[in-house]
């Protein structure tokens, strides 16, 4: 997704966790710091599903280029999610690459039930991230 704001502006919106309840329809809150090795507390609310909380560990926090974390359901190896945001300078703006990959023994059982709502949540988040970053850029 292309965003009409520079990577520093997008990074600021993405890592201002305290503001997530104001704009993010999918990741309703994040507690913790966007620093490598730190543990976060993340509350997601997929459309049409119950909210879920998990505690991923930040794998990368490269300002203003990349933020990633890995979270697990119950224990590593059962259902692990690797979440990643990449911000690439693109013309006067930013190209956002946002992805999540899942691995583990329970993926075949759990993913089919979660896929549609999770995808819709990420798409809604991307659109609101774009709108918030572009609004912030236009204020500068």
MDTraj code that builds the backbone (N, CA, C; nanometers):
import mdtraj as md
import numpy as np

residues = "UNK UNK UNK UNK UNK UNK UNK UNK UNK UNK UNK UNK UNK UNK UNK UNK UNK UNK UNK UNK UNK UNK UNK UNK UNK UNK UNK UNK UNK UNK UNK UNK UNK UNK UNK UNK UNK UNK UNK UNK UNK UNK UNK UNK UNK UNK UNK UNK UNK UNK UNK UNK UNK UNK UNK UNK UNK UNK UNK UNK UNK UNK UNK UNK UNK UNK UNK UNK UNK UNK UNK UNK UNK UNK UNK UNK UNK UNK UNK UNK UNK UNK UNK UNK UNK UNK UNK UNK UNK UNK UNK UNK UNK UNK UNK UNK UNK UNK UNK UNK UNK UNK UNK UNK UNK UNK UNK UNK UNK UNK UNK UNK UNK UNK UNK UNK UNK UNK UNK UNK UNK UNK UNK UNK UNK UNK UNK UNK UNK UNK UNK UNK UNK UNK UNK UNK UNK UNK UNK UNK".split()
xyz = np.array([
    [0.0849, -0.1169, 0.0000],
    [0.0000, 0.0000, 0.0000],
    [0.0897, 0.1235, 0.0000],
    [0.0566, 0.2199, -0.0846],
    [0.1304, 0.3454, -0.0886],
    [0.0627, 0.4484, 0.0006],
    [0.1444, 0.5194, 0.0775],
    [0.0967, 0.6203, 0.1722],
    [0.1626, 0.7526, 0.1368],
    [0.0842, 0.8581, 0.1269],
    [0.1356, 0.9910, 0.0938],
    [0.1879, 1.0608, 0.2193],
    [0.2878, 1.0008, 0.2796],
    [0.3572, 1.0557, 0.3966],
    [0.4944, 0.9885, 0.4002],
    [0.5947, 1.0592, 0.4506],
    [0.7295, 1.0012, 0.4531],
    [0.7379, 0.8899, 0.5578],
    [0.8383, 0.8021, 0.5456],
    [0.8502, 0.6893, 0.6386],
    [0.8569, 0.7306, 0.7858],
    [0.9189, 0.8449, 0.8169],
    [0.9260, 0.8880, 0.9574],
    [0.7866, 0.9167, 1.0129],
    [0.7010, 0.9771, 0.9328],
    [0.5642, 1.0056, 0.9770],
    [0.4866, 0.8765, 0.9960],
    [0.4979, 0.7844, 0.9017],
    [0.4286, 0.6551, 0.9120],
    [0.4809, 0.5787, 1.0338],
    [0.6126, 0.5793, 1.0544],
    [0.6726, 0.5122, 1.1699],
    [0.6161, 0.5677, 1.2999],
    [0.6048, 0.6998, 1.3070],
    [0.5523, 0.7625, 1.4281],
    [0.4096, 0.7132, 1.4569],
    [0.3247, 0.7099, 1.3560],
    [0.1871, 0.6618, 1.3752],
    [0.1890, 0.5145, 1.4162],
    [0.2700, 0.4359, 1.3497],
    [0.2766, 0.2918, 1.3743],
    [0.3266, 0.2585, 1.5142],
    [0.4188, 0.3380, 1.5675],
    [0.4789, 0.3062, 1.6970],
    [0.4224, 0.3886, 1.8128],
    [0.3248, 0.4743, 1.7852],
    [0.2574, 0.5482, 1.8917],
    [0.1455, 0.4597, 1.9462],
    [0.1855, 0.3589, 2.0217],
    [0.0916, 0.2573, 2.0675],
    [-0.0221, 0.3152, 2.1520],
    [0.0045, 0.4202, 2.2273],
    [-0.0991, 0.4760, 2.3137],
    [-0.2168, 0.5332, 2.2336],
    [-0.1936, 0.5669, 2.1067],
    [-0.2998, 0.6231, 2.0226],
    [-0.3793, 0.5156, 1.9469],
    [-0.3395, 0.3892, 1.9527],
    [-0.4095, 0.2858, 1.8764],
    [-0.5602, 0.2823, 1.9000],
    [-0.6087, 0.2969, 2.0235],
    [-0.7549, 0.2935, 2.0425],
    [-0.8277, 0.4048, 1.9666],
    [-0.7574, 0.5140, 1.9340],
    [-0.8187, 0.6262, 1.8631],
    [-0.8396, 0.5996, 1.7143],
    [-0.7586, 0.5105, 1.6563],
    [-0.7652, 0.4964, 1.5110],
    [-0.7644, 0.3525, 1.4591],
    [-0.7151, 0.2583, 1.5353],
    [-0.6924, 0.1245, 1.4809],
    [-0.8117, 0.0323, 1.5075],
    [-0.8836, -0.0083, 1.4029],
    [-1.0018, -0.0926, 1.4211],
    [-0.9701, -0.2397, 1.4480],
    [-0.8454, -0.2805, 1.4278],
    [-0.8082, -0.4216, 1.4418],
    [-0.7211, -0.4451, 1.5653],
    [-0.6071, -0.3784, 1.5720],
    [-0.5230, -0.3873, 1.6908],
    [-0.5713, -0.2768, 1.7835],
    [-0.6536, -0.3136, 1.8790],
    [-0.7209, -0.2150, 1.9639],
    [-0.6275, -0.1537, 2.0673],
    [-0.5238, -0.2271, 2.1087],
    [-0.4255, -0.1688, 2.1998],
    [-0.2957, -0.2472, 2.1948],
    [-0.1877, -0.1746, 2.2226],
    [-0.0565, -0.2353, 2.2423],
    [0.0045, -0.1667, 2.3629],
    [0.0520, -0.2478, 2.4551],
    [0.1262, -0.1970, 2.5702],
    [0.2684, -0.2473, 2.5579],
    [0.3641, -0.1603, 2.5883],
    [0.5048, -0.1961, 2.5790],
    [0.5769, -0.0984, 2.4884],
    [0.7026, -0.1269, 2.4651],
    [0.7867, -0.0384, 2.3855],
    [0.8301, -0.1070, 2.2560],
    [0.8329, -0.0307, 2.1452],
    [0.8784, -0.0869, 2.0181],
    [1.0312, -0.0927, 2.0114],
    [1.0897, -0.1786, 2.0957],
    [1.2345, -0.1970, 2.0972],
    [1.2659, -0.3457, 2.0879],
    [1.3714, -0.3774, 2.0158],
    [1.4082, -0.5169, 1.9946],
    [1.4245, -0.5894, 2.1277],
    [1.3627, -0.7059, 2.1375],
    [1.3714, -0.7887, 2.2560],
    [1.2633, -0.7635, 2.3588],
    [1.1898, -0.6522, 2.3459],
    [1.0864, -0.6223, 2.4453],
    [0.9630, -0.7090, 2.4224],
    [0.8857, -0.7244, 2.5282],
    [0.7621, -0.8013, 2.5238],
    [0.6462, -0.7018, 2.5179],
    [0.5512, -0.7257, 2.4285],
    [0.4335, -0.6409, 2.4139],
    [0.3102, -0.7148, 2.4656],
    [0.2072, -0.6405, 2.4964],
    [0.0755, -0.6970, 2.5233],
    [-0.0167, -0.6382, 2.4175],
    [-0.0673, -0.7231, 2.3295],
    [-0.1444, -0.6797, 2.2127],
    [-0.2863, -0.7337, 2.2211],
    [-0.3828, -0.6437, 2.2024],
    [-0.5237, -0.6826, 2.1985],
    [-0.5743, -0.6608, 2.0566],
    [-0.6151, -0.7700, 1.9913],
    [-0.6733, -0.7584, 1.8578],
    [-0.8224, -0.7888, 1.8660],
    [-0.8968, -0.7293, 1.7735],
    [-1.0403, -0.7548, 1.7662],
    [-1.0775, -0.7768, 1.6194],
    [-1.0636, -0.9012, 1.5722],
    [-1.1020, -0.9318, 1.4344],
    [-1.2510, -0.9057, 1.4134],
    [-1.2891, -0.8539, 1.2985],
    [-1.4315, -0.8274, 1.2716],
    [-1.5158, -0.9538, 1.2899],
    [-1.6232, -0.9409, 1.3684],
    [-1.7147, -1.0519, 1.3894],
    [-1.6644, -1.1599, 1.4825],
    [-1.5504, -1.1379, 1.5470],
    [-1.4917, -1.2384, 1.6365],
    [-1.4696, -1.1778, 1.7746],
    [-1.4378, -1.2606, 1.8703],
    [-1.4071, -1.2132, 2.0051],
    [-1.2658, -1.1544, 2.0070],
    [-1.2448, -1.0518, 2.0904],
    [-1.1086, -0.9978, 2.1049],
    [-1.0141, -1.1043, 2.1611],
    [-0.8861, -1.0929, 2.1248],
    [-0.7834, -1.1848, 2.1736],
    [-0.6624, -1.1034, 2.2180],
    [-0.6013, -1.1457, 2.3277],
    [-0.4803, -1.0802, 2.3765],
    [-0.3648, -1.1794, 2.3676],
    [-0.2486, -1.1291, 2.3257],
    [-0.1291, -1.2118, 2.3238],
    [-0.0082, -1.1249, 2.3568],
    [0.1029, -1.1898, 2.3898],
    [0.2243, -1.1206, 2.4342],
    [0.3423, -1.1552, 2.3439],
    [0.3501, -1.0923, 2.2266],
    [0.4615, -1.1217, 2.1369],
    [0.5899, -1.0536, 2.1829],
    [0.7003, -1.1017, 2.1272],
    [0.8306, -1.0393, 2.1525],
    [0.8753, -0.9679, 2.0258],
    [0.9210, -0.8441, 2.0434],
    [0.9675, -0.7642, 1.9303],
    [1.0972, -0.8245, 1.8765],
    [1.0975, -0.8549, 1.7482],
    [1.2148, -0.9110, 1.6818],
    [1.3010, -0.8033, 1.6171],
    [1.2361, -0.6983, 1.5648],
    [1.3085, -0.5891, 1.5000],
    [1.2319, -0.4598, 1.5201],
    [1.3057, -0.3530, 1.5462],
    [1.2482, -0.2192, 1.5569],
    [1.3518, -0.1241, 1.4972],
    [1.3466, -0.1111, 1.3660],
    [1.4447, -0.0329, 1.2912],
    [1.3787, 0.0942, 1.2403],
    [1.3894, 0.2007, 1.3180],
    [1.3267, 0.3299, 1.2876],
    [1.3936, 0.3937, 1.1661],
    [1.3233, 0.4329, 1.0625],
    [1.1815, 0.4204, 1.0343],
    [1.1535, 0.3160, 0.9268],
    [1.2095, 0.1979, 0.9393],
    [1.2018, 0.1033, 0.8283],
    [1.1291, -0.0273, 0.8572],
    [1.1387, -0.0800, 0.9798],
    [1.0859, -0.2148, 1.0015],
    [1.0504, -0.2374, 1.1481],
    [0.9326, -0.2947, 1.1680],
    [0.8878, -0.3372, 1.2998],
    [0.8323, -0.4779, 1.2847],
    [0.8818, -0.5701, 1.3667],
    [0.8290, -0.7064, 1.3606],
    [0.8263, -0.7678, 1.4996],
    [0.7331, -0.8638, 1.5155],
    [0.7248, -0.9372, 1.6413],
    [0.6797, -1.0789, 1.6134],
    [0.7043, -1.1661, 1.7113],
    [0.6593, -1.3054, 1.7057],
    [0.5797, -1.3339, 1.8318],
    [0.4595, -1.3863, 1.8104],
    [0.3743, -1.4243, 1.9224],
    [0.3334, -1.5697, 1.9086],
    [0.2999, -1.6317, 2.0204],
    [0.2615, -1.7729, 2.0213],
    [0.1340, -1.7924, 2.1012],
    [0.0586, -1.8920, 2.0617],
    [-0.0603, -1.9339, 2.1352],
    [-0.0173, -2.0447, 2.2311],
    [-0.0344, -2.0209, 2.3588],
    [0.0036, -2.1133, 2.4663],
    [0.1546, -2.1337, 2.4770],
    [0.2178, -2.1919, 2.3752],
    [0.3630, -2.2134, 2.3781],
    [0.4171, -2.2165, 2.2359],
    [0.5464, -2.1870, 2.2218],
    [0.6090, -2.1872, 2.0895],
    [0.5903, -2.3227, 2.0225],
    [0.5607, -2.3174, 1.8925],
    [0.5479, -2.4387, 1.8143],
    [0.4056, -2.4864, 1.7927],
    [0.3100, -2.4337, 1.8705],
    [0.1710, -2.4730, 1.8508],
    [0.1035, -2.3865, 1.7450],
    [0.1081, -2.2558, 1.7673],
    [0.0509, -2.1610, 1.6714],
    [0.1280, -2.0306, 1.6894],
    [0.2236, -2.0082, 1.6029],
    [0.3110, -1.8919, 1.6119],
    [0.2797, -1.7961, 1.4978],
    [0.2744, -1.6680, 1.5313],
    [0.2516, -1.5653, 1.4296],
    [0.3693, -1.4708, 1.4224],
    [0.4232, -1.4528, 1.3022],
    [0.5306, -1.3563, 1.2793],
    [0.4701, -1.2387, 1.2040],
    [0.4638, -1.1244, 1.2713],
    [0.3998, -1.0046, 1.2179],
    [0.5078, -0.9051, 1.1782],
    [0.4937, -0.8437, 1.0612],
    [0.5983, -0.7531, 1.0139],
    [0.5411, -0.6359, 0.9359],
    [0.5949, -0.5182, 0.9660],
    [0.5682, -0.3958, 0.8911],
    [0.7001, -0.3499, 0.8323],
    [0.7034, -0.3249, 0.7025],
    [0.8201, -0.2654, 0.6385],
    [0.7769, -0.1343, 0.5764],
    [0.8587, -0.0311, 0.5937],
    [0.8321, 0.1008, 0.5380],
    [0.9447, 0.1342, 0.4416],
    [0.9098, 0.1538, 0.3142],
    [1.0080, 0.1847, 0.2108],
    [0.9776, 0.3222, 0.1529],
    [1.0802, 0.4084, 0.1482],
    [1.0619, 0.5378, 0.0820],
    [1.0223, 0.5100, -0.0625],
    [0.9186, 0.5811, -0.1073],
    [0.8654, 0.5586, -0.2420],
    [0.8194, 0.6939, -0.2960],
    [0.9001, 0.7543, -0.3834],
    [0.8683, 0.8888, -0.4306],
    [0.8699, 0.9836, -0.3127],
    [0.7626, 1.0610, -0.2973],
    [0.7496, 1.1531, -0.1844],
    [0.6858, 1.0857, -0.0623],
    [0.6512, 0.9594, -0.0756],
    [0.5785, 0.8918, 0.0311],
    [0.6447, 0.7640, 0.0775],
    [0.5604, 0.6699, 0.1172],
    [0.6043, 0.5437, 0.1762],
    [0.5264, 0.4287, 0.1149],
    [0.5959, 0.3218, 0.0865],
    [0.5293, 0.1966, 0.0502],
    [0.5291, 0.1087, 0.1749],
    [0.4091, 0.0752, 0.2210],
    [0.3916, -0.0109, 0.3373],
    [0.3788, -0.1552, 0.2908],
    [0.4625, -0.2420, 0.3466],
    [0.4496, -0.3867, 0.3278],
    [0.4144, -0.4420, 0.4653],
    [0.2955, -0.4997, 0.4763],
    [0.2430, -0.5474, 0.6040],
    [0.2068, -0.6939, 0.5853],
    [0.2699, -0.7798, 0.6634],
    [0.2426, -0.9230, 0.6466],
    [0.2462, -0.9961, 0.7795],
    [0.1804, -1.1089, 0.7783],
    [0.1806, -1.1996, 0.8931],
    [0.1905, -1.3401, 0.8373],
    [0.2788, -1.4195, 0.8964],
    [0.2882, -1.5599, 0.8580],
    [0.2713, -1.6441, 0.9837],
    [0.2109, -1.7600, 0.9666],
    [0.1814, -1.8464, 1.0793],
    [0.2501, -1.9806, 1.0606],
    [0.2927, -2.0390, 1.1717],
    [0.3531, -2.1715, 1.1704],
    [0.3141, -2.2435, 1.2984],
    [0.3300, -2.3751, 1.2983],
    [0.3020, -2.4543, 1.4178],
    [0.2014, -2.5651, 1.3937],
    [0.1921, -2.6523, 1.4904],
    [0.1080, -2.7712, 1.4794],
    [-0.0406, -2.7402, 1.4638],
    [-0.0885, -2.6317, 1.5247],
    [-0.2320, -2.6016, 1.5214],
    [-0.2762, -2.5164, 1.4023],
    [-0.1826, -2.4732, 1.3201],
    [-0.2196, -2.3855, 1.2075],
    [-0.3290, -2.4469, 1.1206],
    [-0.3190, -2.5746, 1.0809],
    [-0.4258, -2.6299, 0.9960],
    [-0.5639, -2.6289, 1.0624],
    [-0.5693, -2.6393, 1.1935],
    [-0.6979, -2.6415, 1.2641],
    [-0.7514, -2.5017, 1.2912],
    [-0.6640, -2.4091, 1.3261],
    [-0.7058, -2.2762, 1.3708],
    [-0.7177, -2.1764, 1.2566],
    [-0.6263, -2.1809, 1.1609],
    [-0.6196, -2.0763, 1.0582],
    [-0.7467, -2.0680, 0.9752],
    [-0.8070, -2.1799, 0.9398],
    [-0.9297, -2.1760, 0.8588],
    [-1.0408, -2.0984, 0.9276],
    [-1.0460, -2.1035, 1.0597],
    [-1.1485, -2.0324, 1.1354],
    [-1.1170, -1.8836, 1.1478],
    [-0.9902, -1.8471, 1.1375],
    [-0.9474, -1.7092, 1.1609],
    [-0.9166, -1.6299, 1.0342],
    [-0.8899, -1.6971, 0.9245],
    [-0.8335, -1.6308, 0.8068],
    [-0.9151, -1.5121, 0.7574],
    [-1.0424, -1.5295, 0.7342],
    [-1.1239, -1.4224, 0.6752],
    [-1.1295, -1.2998, 0.7659],
    [-1.1565, -1.3194, 0.8936],
    [-1.1660, -1.2066, 0.9870],
    [-1.0300, -1.1390, 1.0057],
    [-0.9235, -1.2185, 1.0103],
    [-0.7889, -1.1624, 1.0276],
    [-0.7502, -1.0781, 0.9078],
    [-0.7753, -1.1298, 0.7896],
    [-0.7457, -1.0542, 0.6668],
    [-0.8230, -0.9222, 0.6629],
    [-0.9514, -0.9289, 0.6949],
    [-1.0348, -0.8080, 0.6951],
    [-0.9837, -0.7079, 0.7989],
    [-0.9409, -0.7562, 0.9135],
    [-0.8869, -0.6680, 1.0171],
    [-0.7598, -0.5986, 0.9723],
    [-0.6686, -0.6735, 0.9104],
    [-0.5438, -0.6132, 0.8611],
    [-0.5722, -0.5100, 0.7517],
    [-0.6644, -0.5406, 0.6630],
    [-0.6974, -0.4457, 0.5552],
    [-0.7568, -0.3172, 0.6124],
    [-0.8461, -0.3293, 0.7100],
    [-0.9038, -0.2107, 0.7736],
    [-0.7950, -0.1308, 0.8449],
    [-0.7045, -0.2006, 0.9127],
    [-0.5947, -0.1330, 0.9813],
    [-0.5077, -0.0569, 0.8825],
    [-0.4727, -0.1198, 0.7715],
    [-0.3878, -0.0536, 0.6717],
    [-0.4526, 0.0744, 0.6204],
    [-0.5814, 0.0700, 0.5940],
    [-0.6516, 0.1889, 0.5433],
    [-0.6539, 0.3016, 0.6460],
    [-0.6761, 0.2671, 0.7725],
    [-0.6799, 0.3719, 0.8737],
    [-0.5395, 0.4221, 0.9076],
    [-0.4388, 0.3354, 0.8993],
    [-0.2999, 0.3803, 0.9157],
    [-0.2651, 0.4810, 0.8065],
    [-0.3027, 0.4496, 0.6832],
    [-0.2789, 0.5396, 0.5703],
    [-0.3465, 0.6749, 0.5948],
    [-0.4727, 0.6723, 0.6327],
    [-0.5472, 0.7970, 0.6546],
    [-0.4855, 0.8791, 0.7672],
    [-0.4476, 0.8139, 0.8763],
    [-0.3909, 0.8875, 0.9906],
    [-0.2534, 0.9457, 0.9563],
    [-0.1687, 0.8684, 0.8884],
    [-0.0357, 0.9184, 0.8509],
    [-0.0469, 1.0330, 0.7511],
    [-0.1378, 1.0214, 0.6533],
    [-0.1541, 1.1286, 0.5554],
    [-0.2110, 1.2546, 0.6207],
    [-0.3025, 1.2399, 0.7150],
    [-0.3556, 1.3563, 0.7864],
    [-0.2459, 1.4226, 0.8686],
    [-0.1615, 1.3409, 0.9318],
    [-0.0522, 1.3945, 1.0115],
    [0.0493, 1.4673, 0.9232],
    [0.0781, 1.4111, 0.8054],
    [0.1734, 1.4735, 0.7121],
    [0.1208, 1.6070, 0.6608],
    [-0.0100, 1.6163, 0.6409],
    [-0.0667, 1.7407, 0.5869],
    [-0.0676, 1.8513, 0.6926],
    [-0.0596, 1.8135, 0.8225],
    [-0.0542, 1.9124, 0.9295],
    [0.0827, 1.9762, 0.9429],
    [0.1866, 1.9049, 0.8967],
    [0.3244, 1.9563, 0.9092],
    [0.3541, 2.0687, 0.8142],
])
top = md.Topology()
chain = top.add_chain()
for i, resn in enumerate(residues, 1):
    res = top.add_residue(resn, chain, resSeq=i)
    for name in ("N", "CA", "C"):
        top.add_atom(name, md.element.get_by_symbol(name[0]), res)
traj = md.Trajectory(xyz[None], top)
